[in-house]
Amino acid sequence: MRPHEMARHQTQQQAEIVLRLDAASFWFKGHFAVQPLLPGVTQLDWVMHYATSLLVPDFRFHSIQSVKFQQPLLPDNIVTLTLDWQEERQIMVFRYQRHDGEALSTASSGKIRLCR
């Protein structure tokens, strides 16, 4: 199950996808009862989905180089997922930013090594 895509901007090496995190999404059920939040594994799954469908279709997951979860992604948040392909290093750099009014704040970021 993928999030609702509101907008997309893409070049050969970079993509920005604006997503609305639907509160009814499967991913929020049971994670957690008091305050649902988007699991980190889901964030990584979406990175790989968009990376391989938009930027690097011939690549697959190799390893996580780094990942940092700084702020929770909550139901009905609007977020921008930015992907930046570093071809020479075969690294996909990603960042999720929450829209807080006009401001953007980083919720999570990391680097994933890909291989053929």
N, C-alpha and C positions, 0 to 999 in steps of 0.2 A: 504494500500500500504506500503510495507516494503522497506527498503534501500537495496542496492546491498551489499551482504555479500562477503567480500574478503578472510577472514580467520576466524577460530574459534579454540579456545583452551579451554578445559573444564575439570574440576575435579568434584567430587561429590558436593562440596560446592561453587565452583567458576567457572565463565565463562568469557572469553575475546573474544569479537567479533569485528573484524575490518570491518568497513563499509565505503562505498563510498557514499556520499550524492549527488545523481544525480540531476543536475540542472533542469532537465525536470520534476522532481517529483511534484506531485500534491501539496505537503505540502509547496512548495515555492511560489505557485501562489497566489498573493494578500497579501502576508505577508512579506514584504512591497514592494511597487512599486520601490522605489529608490534603496534599498539594501535588497533583499530577505534574510530571515534567517529562520532557522528551529524553529517553535514554541515550546515553553516549553511543551505544552500539548502533542505534538507529541513525544518529547523526553521521557516523562513519559509513553506514550502508548507503545513505543518500549521497555522500561525497563520491563513493565509488560508482553509483548509478549514473550520476551526472557526468563524472569524469570520463567514464567509458562510453557513454552515449553521445557526448558532445565534443570531447577534445581528443581522446586517445582510444579509439575503438579496438585497436589491436593489442592493448595492454591489459594486464590483470594485476591484482594485488600481490605484492611481495612481502612488505613489512611496514609496520608503523615506526617512523623515525622519531616522532614526538607528537604529543597531543596534550592540550591543556583545556580543561573545562572551567571557565571562569564565572559564568552566570547561568542559571537554569533557563532553558527554553520552555515556556509555559503555554498551555492551551490558548489559542487565539492570538498568539504573538505573530507579528509580521517580522520576518527575518530575511536578510540577504545572505545567500551563500556565494562566496567568491572563491573561484578555483583559478590557480595560476600554475600552468604546466612549465616546469623547468626541464626541458628536454635533455640537455647535456648531462644532467644528474639523474634523470628519470625519477624526478620527485614531483608529486602533486602537492602544492601548498594550498591549504584551505582555511577559510575563516567564516564563521557564522556571526552575523551582527544583528542584534535586536534593534528594531525601530522603536525609539522612545520619543514620540512626537516627531520633531524635525531631526533629533540627534540619533546617531547610531552608536551602539556600545557593543564591544566584542563579547560574545557569549562563549565561544570556543574557537580553537585554532590548532593547526598541526601540519605535519608533513607525512605523506605516505609514499613509500618507494613502490614503484610499479615495475613490472617486467613483461616481456613478450612471451 
